[in-house]
Amino acid sequence: MGTDADLVIVGGGPAGLTLALGLLRRDPAWARRLLLVEKAHYPREKLCAGGLGERGWSILGRLGVVPEVPAALVGGISVCSALGHHIARPGLCGRVVRRVELDAALADAARLAGLRIIEGCAVKEVDEVAEGCTLQTSIGEVKAGVVIGADGVGSVVRRSMGLDGGGLRAQVLEVDTPRVAADLPADLIHFDASDRSYAGYIWDFPTPIDGELRMCRGIYVLNVKGGEADGVPSGDGHKLVELLGAYLAARGLHIADCRHKRFGERGYAPAGPVATARRMLVGEAAGIDPITGEGIAQAIEYGARAARLLHEAGVEAAPAAWQARLRGSRLGWDLWVRSRAVPWFYGRSRPRLEAAFAAAPRMLLAGARHWGALPQRWGQVGLGLAEGGLGYLRGPRPMLQGSEAAPAAR
Ligand SMILES: Cc1cc2nc3c(=O)[nH]c(=O)nc-3n(C[C@H](O)[C@H](O)[C@H](O)COP(=O)(O)OP(=O)(O)OC[C@H]3O[C@@H](n4cnc5c(N)ncnc54)[C@H](O)[C@@H]3O)c2cc1C
């Protein structure tokens, strides 16, 4: 197998594989010009809770890819804040998958479409030269016209562009456990953001493991560079094991009995560059939603959008246009809003924001619909914004009982 190509994609996660699929679906002739290098061997683990809204899943469907992987189907979202517990049930809006299975299925689909993948090839360095890029890898030198950095949170391609890790980094600790009596119905994913001492939350997601429905639980703690000025608690030194351990203990589970899986995440930085003359970043290498750490759907959308640009503009011209194309897109706008909202969400306004959500449970329903790519009911959104605005202005009230919102009930 030759190792030089017009376009070399570094990293075979959802971003890199969707990008390849997006090109190959547009024109199978791309197969001759493309190469994907992946440092691991499929099926490979990717530490991730696997929650994927239909917004991301449907992009794969539009590319003609329907990965046949076990999934726990999600019919609603449950959120606990310091001011109450709310459940929104819009109907089927997402699924929880295992990344070891999803990514292998995407790689199979891409191979079937003609993609050359070299597994076990770790990129160590990428140098931009006049006529393209030179990649130093664990299997030797690779030459590329343009390099796509789809290599996730620890992106070597990003580092080779002289960029740092970004100002929004999260620490994440995850465990798999059995389901317990205190768990919510198995069609709900649950977020517990009731502890204001850190910027983040604990999650409980039903997850299919070896034919059995278990729970993936974990804690997401965001570190915001300079966030203290806005009242965002510093995540540094936070004791993820203790916090998650206490949460599990309240459910009769012992963290010492679980295999701890730790990883980082990178939030999107609106001001940061995502391309140079011969390199483009997609997926978590560029940055994902810092508020929730959601990144699979974003990675898929990054890949699909980059594929479209590469096909339309051509390999040589695409990097120069990528920054503007991303910023002008729905994805860029969504990431911009979420990044800018971090100090508001996790800073001094947090109690007021919780009051807004407590006063307007239909906003959670709108959020679940957005995640699930379900049609919005704009009248309800308007009403929710008005209710939420009033709740925000009034500020926190004593703990509310909670609510359950479902289309049938409205
Ligand atoms: C604990 C945890 C839970 C999460 N839960 C969720 C969730 O429930 N829902 C959600 O939407 N998001 C979740 N995320 C975020 C999500 O996992 C990522 O944002 C998403 O995987 C990003 O996709 P990607 O394709 O950009 O990168 P990745 O999925 O990280 O893929 C990058 C690929 O590049 C390869 N690679 C890396 N370096 C090199 C190199 N030097 N050379 C060659 N190959 C390389 C890797 O092996 C990997 O295959 C979670 C993250 C964590 C850590």
The ligand as a Gaussian input file, in Angstrom:
#p B3LYP/6-31G(d) Opt

LIG

0 1
 C      -15.103000      10.149000      29.144000
 C      -15.671000      10.832000      27.922000
 C      -17.029000      10.748000      27.684000
 C      -17.564000      11.350000      26.545000
 N      -18.891000      11.172000      26.298000
 C      -19.446000      11.712000      25.203000
 C      -20.803000      11.475000      24.891000
 O      -21.514000      10.777000      25.598000
 N      -21.311000      12.060000      23.776000
 C      -20.548000      12.831000      22.969000
 O      -21.076000      13.342000      21.972000
 N      -19.238000      13.036000      23.209000
 C      -18.663000      12.489000      24.299000
 N      -17.337000      12.658000      24.528000
 C      -16.523000      13.427000      23.552000
 C      -16.220000      12.554000      22.326000
 O      -15.708000      11.317000      22.741000
 C      -15.189000      13.227000      21.412000
 O      -15.447000      14.601000      21.318000
 C      -15.207000      12.621000      20.008000
 O      -14.757000      11.310000      20.048000
 C      -14.324000      13.424000      19.054000
 O      -14.242000      12.741000      17.831000
 P      -12.965000      12.926000      16.872000
 O      -13.212000      12.084000      15.689000
 O      -12.688000      14.355000      16.715000
 O      -11.734000      12.364000      17.728000
 P      -11.523000      10.934000      18.369000
 O      -12.792000      10.208000      18.497000
 O      -10.713000      11.157000      19.586000
 O      -10.652000      10.177000      17.293000
 C       -9.317000      10.524000      17.077000
 C       -8.630000       9.350000      16.417000
 O       -7.302000       9.750000      16.100000
 C       -6.400000       8.724000      16.471000
 N       -5.121000       9.371000      16.735000
 C       -4.821000      10.188000      17.778000
 N       -3.559000      10.618000      17.690000
 C       -3.054000      10.070000      16.557000
 C       -1.766000      10.136000      15.948000
 N       -0.778000      10.847000      16.474000
 N       -1.566000       9.429000      14.804000
 C       -2.576000       8.705000      14.264000
 N       -3.798000       8.593000      14.822000
 C       -4.036000       9.275000      15.951000
 C       -7.039000       8.089000      17.698000
 O       -6.565000       6.785000      17.913000
 C       -8.509000       8.140000      17.325000
 O       -8.908000       6.992000      16.614000
 C      -16.751000      12.070000      25.656000
 C      -15.385000      12.184000      25.906000
 C      -14.848000      11.569000      27.027000
 C      -13.372000      11.677000      27.270000

